[in-house]
Amino acid sequence: MQQFIQQFASDNYAGICPEAWAAMEQANQGHVPAYGDDAWTSRAADAFRTLFGTDCEVFFAFNGTAANSLALAALCQSYHSVICSSFAHVETDECGAPEFFSNGSKLLVAPTPDGKLTPDAVRALATGRSDIHFPKPRAVTITQPTETGLVYTVAEIKALSAVCRELGLHLHMDGARFANACAALGCSPADITWKAGVDVLCFGGTKNGMAVGEAILFFNHSQAEDFEWRCKQAGQLASKMRFLAAPWVGLLESGAWLANATHANECAARLGAAVVGLEGVELAYPVQANAVFLTASPAILDGLRAKGWRFYTFIGGAARFMFAWDADPARVTALIDDLRSVATQPVLAVAV
Ligand SMILES: *Cc1c(COP(=O)(O)O)cnc(C)c1O
């Protein structure tokens, strides 16, 4: 097999971290009951309750699109609406799944310059229309960290949840990279979720070092009513549930969830620091988690591509570099060196 040299186009390019892999291997012994009625699944759910310091309801889904969509569907009737940022994954990258699984709850998109939703933006959308002809606002979703790599502080989340409470809205958090936010803030998972007024969290496992899997945590028990049926109907109930659950046990009990995220954030911080003062290259957003967005001339970006680097430019309007749990510091150094060299000597014409 050809070895694919490490790239930072997506944190999903990475493989499975050792702790998740070891737990999968341990779970791969003998027969256990199916559909979540097994010891691995209850141990993983308990590990979440311990980590969050609260008796939350825990469910497991295969991916983030399903986790977000089903969680939002649980908060809304079909005639309701969900307020999100214009950068939100639910709006830009889920192929209409939130609307589909909620049977039509409409996303109300707030124009946010940097991907962060604000209390004012929520209030404007939630109070703009209250007549019978407009879908009734019922939920707000925020992404922590945002698609642009920004982290909501505890105070910002509390301010958002205060507006939600006032206006009768539920607060959902898309935590596809939730661990990176905890690492960045140095706070406990509880501080930026239920203690700050978040009702439902989708905690990403895939980008944190698992092969596959996201957890949905309901901090409000009544909102979780019948959620297992919703998951089953959506094709998200794993029959061999132990293999979705065990890697969580590996990540959470070992602390790898946080160590993985801390390492990824540190790599992003290194690249971010290297860009400061580099002529022709700007940070499109401050580097706060594991993402770096660069604004540079087409010549510089082509120069990076010519040196073999892959990156996305369709997210956040800039060249995105995303660091995973296994980001190789030597490759980060190589990227920094190549960026410096193309910034000082941009490729003027790329051979075709
Ligand atoms: C990756 C990601 C998801 C989940 O995507 P899936 O491909 O459905 O697993 C959700 N939200 C955000 C912000 C993401 O970056």
The ligand as an SDF file (V2000), in Angstrom:
LIG
                    3D

 15 15  0  0  0  0  0  0  0  0999 V2000
  -17.1810   17.2430   10.9490 C   0  0  0  0  0  0  0  0  0  0  0  0
  -18.2910   18.0750   11.4790 C   0  0  0  0  0  0  0  0  0  0  0  0
  -19.5320   17.5060   11.7920 C   0  0  0  0  0  0  0  0  0  0  0  0
  -19.8680   16.0550   11.5380 C   0  0  0  0  0  0  0  0  0  0  0  0
  -19.7980   15.6960   10.2170 O   0  0  0  0  0  0  0  0  0  0  0  0
  -20.1150   14.2020    9.7010 P   0  0  0  0  0  0  0  0  0  0  0  0
  -19.3380   14.1170    8.4420 O   0  0  0  0  0  0  0  0  0  0  0  0
  -21.5580   14.1010    9.5100 O   0  0  0  0  0  0  0  0  0  0  0  0
  -19.6280   13.2700   10.7670 O   0  0  0  0  0  0  0  0  0  0  0  0
  -20.4970   18.3110   12.3670 C   0  0  0  0  0  0  0  0  0  0  0  0
  -20.2570   19.5990   12.6310 N   0  0  0  0  0  0  0  0  0  0  0  0
  -19.0720   20.1810   12.3500 C   0  0  0  0  0  0  0  0  0  0  0  0
  -18.8650   21.6190   12.6830 C   0  0  0  0  0  0  0  0  0  0  0  0
  -18.0620   19.4410   11.7460 C   0  0  0  0  0  0  0  0  0  0  0  0
  -16.8970   20.0310   11.4560 O   0  0  0  0  0  0  0  0  0  0  0  0
  1  2  1  0
  2  3  1  0
  2 14  2  0
  3  4  1  0
  3 10  2  0
  4  5  1  0
  5  6  1  0
  6  7  2  0
  6  8  1  0
  6  9  1  0
 10 11  1  0
 11 12  2  0
 12 13  1  0
 12 14  1  0
 14 15  1  0
M  END
$$$$
